[in-house]
Amino acid sequence: MKFRHPSPAAVVSGVALFAALGGTGYAASQTVDNARHLGHQPPSYYAPAKEIISSHGARFFTPNADGSKKTIMLGRNGHFVFTASCAKVNGDNQVTFDVTADTTADLDGNGPSAAGTLVNIHTNSDALDSTPQHPLAAGSFDQVGSASSSTEIAADKQEADVFYNDGVNWPAGHGSRAHACFAGYTGLLAGPGVS
């Protein structure tokens, strides 16, 4: 008996048939597994990826060499631009988390502001966060106590809701170098113009 190799077309059709027959069972098991990971909610229960906004992690940065303020853009989302600044103030590292909009907007609950108005959402330093119960010496690691939130609403009803984090004096160690300031955010963008 002579063995004949199957033609390429027969191999492709065999693989396709196997995938079709086995794929249905695999897809069903994946659907059940995904539902378990989604808290037994359908995917439509959660925010679409296009509405998720983020600085893509914390950004680490330092003041200018003379200690003056250095500002970085953390991210642009719809009408809103989130920035952070790092400066030396009385010898202490100080970080800010700020927002502007390219249209009239209520930024962090301050009421309607003209386009381009910079609103400070949070400022952090050892001097500002020191209390009699918890004194902080200049150079101590310090960050906002928990992820805090801010809401920005533009005149056209586009809205950004973010959780932010900022801090100063990230210590060197465990494979990372020291940083004067850090800041970041994550949240949702909804309303007109979100596609």
C-alpha positions as CSV (number, residue, x, y, z in Angstrom):
1,M,0.0,0.0,0.0
2,K,1.4,3.3,-1.0
3,F,0.9,6.3,1.2
4,R,-0.1,9.5,-0.5
5,H,0.5,12.9,1.1
6,P,-2.7,15.0,1.3
7,S,-2.9,18.0,-1.0
8,P,-2.5,21.4,0.5
9,A,-6.2,22.1,-0.1
10,A,-7.1,19.0,1.8
11,V,-4.9,20.0,4.8
12,V,-6.4,23.5,4.9
13,S,-10.0,22.2,4.7
14,G,-9.3,19.6,7.4
15,V,-7.9,22.2,9.7
16,A,-10.8,24.5,9.0
17,L,-13.3,21.7,9.8
18,F,-11.5,20.8,13.0
19,A,-11.5,24.5,14.1
20,A,-15.1,24.8,13.2
21,L,-16.1,21.8,15.2
22,G,-13.8,22.4,18.2
23,G,-14.1,26.2,18.0
24,T,-17.8,26.3,19.1
25,G,-17.0,24.4,22.3
26,Y,-13.9,26.6,22.9
27,A,-15.9,29.8,22.4
28,A,-18.7,28.6,24.7
29,S,-16.1,27.8,27.5
30,Q,-14.4,31.2,27.0
31,T,-17.8,33.0,27.2
32,V,-18.5,31.3,30.5
33,D,-15.0,32.1,31.8
34,N,-15.3,35.7,30.7
35,A,-18.7,36.1,32.4
36,R,-17.1,34.8,35.6
37,H,-14.3,37.4,35.3
38,L,-16.8,40.2,34.5
39,G,-18.7,39.6,37.8
40,H,-21.5,37.8,35.8
41,Q,-22.3,41.1,34.0
42,P,-22.5,41.4,30.3
43,P,-19.7,43.4,28.6
44,S,-22.1,46.2,27.9
45,Y,-22.4,46.8,31.7
46,Y,-18.8,48.3,31.7
47,A,-17.5,51.5,30.1
48,P,-16.3,51.1,26.5
49,A,-12.5,51.4,26.1
50,K,-12.9,54.6,24.1
51,E,-14.2,56.3,27.4
52,I,-11.2,55.2,29.5
53,I,-8.7,58.0,30.0
54,S,-5.3,57.8,31.7
55,S,-1.8,59.3,32.0
56,H,-0.6,55.7,31.5
57,G,0.9,55.4,34.9
58,A,2.6,57.9,37.2
59,R,5.1,60.3,35.6
60,F,8.3,61.0,37.5
61,F,10.0,64.3,37.0
62,T,12.2,67.0,38.7
63,P,12.2,70.8,38.9
64,N,14.5,72.7,36.5
65,A,18.1,72.8,37.5
66,D,17.7,76.2,39.3
67,G,14.7,74.8,41.3
68,S,12.1,76.7,39.2
69,K,8.8,75.1,38.1
70,K,8.9,72.4,35.4
71,T,5.6,71.5,33.9
72,I,4.8,68.3,32.0
73,M,1.6,67.3,30.2
74,L,0.1,64.1,31.7
75,G,-2.5,63.7,29.0
76,R,-5.1,65.4,26.7
77,N,-8.6,63.9,26.7
78,G,-11.4,65.6,24.8
79,H,-11.6,69.3,25.8
80,F,-9.3,68.7,28.9
81,V,-5.5,68.8,29.3
82,F,-4.1,67.5,32.6
83,T,-0.6,68.7,33.6
84,A,1.7,68.5,36.6
85,S,4.4,70.9,37.9
86,C,7.4,70.3,40.1
87,A,9.3,73.1,41.8
88,K,11.5,73.8,44.8
89,V,9.6,76.0,47.3
90,N,11.6,77.1,50.3
91,G,13.9,74.1,49.7
92,D,11.0,71.6,49.6
93,N,9.9,69.7,46.6
94,Q,6.3,70.7,45.6
95,V,4.1,69.0,43.0
96,T,0.8,70.3,41.5
97,F,-1.9,68.4,39.6
98,D,-3.7,70.9,37.2
99,V,-6.3,71.0,34.4
100,T,-7.2,73.4,31.6
101,A,-9.9,73.1,28.9
102,D,-10.0,74.4,25.3
103,T,-13.6,75.7,25.9
104,T,-15.7,77.1,28.7
105,A,-15.8,74.5,31.4
106,D,-16.4,73.9,35.1
107,L,-13.0,72.6,36.3
108,D,-12.9,70.8,39.7
109,G,-16.1,72.4,40.9
110,N,-14.9,76.0,40.6
111,G,-17.7,77.1,38.3
112,P,-17.5,78.0,34.6
113,S,-14.1,79.3,33.5
114,A,-13.0,80.6,30.2
115,A,-11.0,78.4,27.8
116,G,-7.3,78.2,28.7
117,T,-7.9,78.9,32.4
118,L,-5.5,76.8,34.6
119,V,-7.1,75.3,37.6
120,N,-5.1,73.6,40.4
121,I,-6.7,70.5,41.5
122,H,-4.2,69.5,44.2
123,T,-0.8,70.7,45.5
124,N,1.5,68.4,47.6
125,S,4.6,69.0,49.6
126,D,6.1,68.0,52.9
127,A,5.4,71.5,54.3
128,L,1.8,71.5,53.1
129,D,1.0,68.0,54.4
130,S,2.8,68.2,57.7
131,T,0.5,68.2,60.8
132,P,1.3,68.3,64.5
133,Q,0.2,64.6,64.7
134,H,2.3,63.7,61.6
135,P,5.2,66.1,61.1
136,L,7.1,65.7,57.8
137,A,10.7,66.8,57.4
138,A,11.8,68.2,54.1
139,G,12.7,65.3,51.9
140,S,10.3,62.8,53.4
141,F,8.3,60.7,51.0
142,D,4.8,62.0,50.7
143,Q,1.8,61.4,48.4
144,V,-1.9,62.3,48.4
145,G,-3.4,60.1,51.0
146,S,-5.6,58.1,48.6
147,A,-6.6,58.4,45.0
148,S,-8.7,61.5,45.0
149,S,-11.2,62.5,42.4
150,S,-12.0,65.5,40.2
151,T,-14.8,66.2,37.7
152,E,-14.5,68.5,34.7
153,I,-17.6,69.5,32.7
154,A,-17.4,71.4,29.4
155,A,-20.2,73.7,28.2
156,D,-21.2,71.1,25.6
157,K,-21.7,68.6,28.4
158,Q,-18.5,66.6,27.7
159,E,-17.3,65.3,31.1
160,A,-14.1,63.9,32.5
161,D,-14.1,62.2,35.8
162,V,-10.6,61.3,37.1
163,F,-8.9,59.8,40.0
164,Y,-5.5,61.4,40.5
165,N,-2.4,60.7,42.6
166,D,0.6,62.9,43.2
167,G,3.5,63.1,45.6
168,V,7.1,64.1,46.3
169,N,10.4,62.6,47.3
170,W,10.2,59.1,45.8
171,P,13.1,57.3,47.4
172,A,15.8,55.3,45.6
173,G,15.8,51.6,46.1
174,H,14.5,48.3,44.9
175,G,15.8,49.0,41.4
176,S,14.3,52.5,41.1
177,R,16.1,55.9,41.3
178,A,15.0,58.8,43.4
179,H,12.5,61.3,42.0
180,A,11.5,64.8,43.2
181,C,7.9,64.6,42.1
182,F,5.3,62.2,40.6
183,A,1.7,62.5,39.3
184,G,-0.8,60.5,37.3
185,Y,-4.5,59.9,36.7
186,T,-7.1,57.5,35.4
187,G,-10.8,57.9,34.7
188,L,-13.6,58.2,32.2
189,L,-14.5,60.7,29.4
190,A,-18.2,60.8,28.3
191,G,-20.6,63.0,26.4
192,P,-20.4,64.8,23.0
193,G,-17.3,64.3,20.9
194,V,-16.4,61.0,22.5
195,S,-16.0,58.4,19.7
